[in-house]
């Protein structure tokens, strides 16, 4: 068993406007995006 809690995920690199981030993928189906709580965010900001 691996000590890496993310070992089951496929890891890819994504670069946009000079910034690179890791993208972790697992499973199939529609995407689920997890966003940390942002104080003061409103429906106008999110476009919802």
N, C-alpha and C positions, 0 to 999 in steps of 0.2 A: 504494500500500500504506500502511495506517495504522500509526502508531507505537504505537498502543494494542494491547497484547497481548490485551485482552479485547473488542476491537471486534466479534468474531463472536458474542458472547453477547447475549441480550436481557436488559436490566437492569430490575429492578422494585424498588420500595421495599416493605418489610414493617415494620409497626409493631405492637409488642405491649408492653403495660404501660409505655407512654411512651418506649420505646426503638425507634429506627428503624435498620434495616440494609438494605444493598443485597443483592438476591438475583439471581444470574446464572443464566440458563437457556440450554441449548443441546440440540438434538436431541430425540428422543422416547424413550419407554420408561420403565422404572422409574427412580426417583430414585437418585442416588449421593450420599451425604453424606460429606464429607471432614472428619475431626476431627483437630486437631493432637494429638500425644501429650500426655497429662496424667500427670505423675509420680504414682505411688501409686494410680492408678485400678484398681479391681478389678471382677470380675464382679458382685459384690453392688451396687456403685455403678451399673453400667450396666444391671443387670437381666437380663443374659445368662445 
